Amino acid sequence: MATIKKILVPVDGSVQGCKATDEAIFLAQKCNAKLDFVYVASEINKDIPSHLVFDRIWTKLPQNMEAAKHVETGSIHKAIIK
């Protein structure tokens, strides 16, 4: 079975996004994987600034967990694939 090395986690500040973040952190701990969080600025989430989303996420991360944050703009699905 292949080893999971990196987990891509799209985040938007929603309740579902927070739940996905919690699950990704749990899975990353089990697999010793790195987390890549991507926030796509769009009309859908224009009222939730990316820094607030990332600040909340970073308070949940274990100290030894490797994680990166990315902010993109435009089409959500295209930015996530990019």
Number of C-alpha atoms within 10 A of each C-alpha: 3 4 8 13 11 15 17 15 19 20 23 23 20 12 10 11 15 16 12 15 21 15 13 20 24 13 15 20 16 10 14 17 19 19 23 16 21 21 24 23 20 14 10 10 14 11 10 13 13 21 12 10 17 21 10 12 18 13 9 12 17 10 8 8 13 14 17 12 17 13 14 16 12 11 12 17 10 11 16 16 7 7
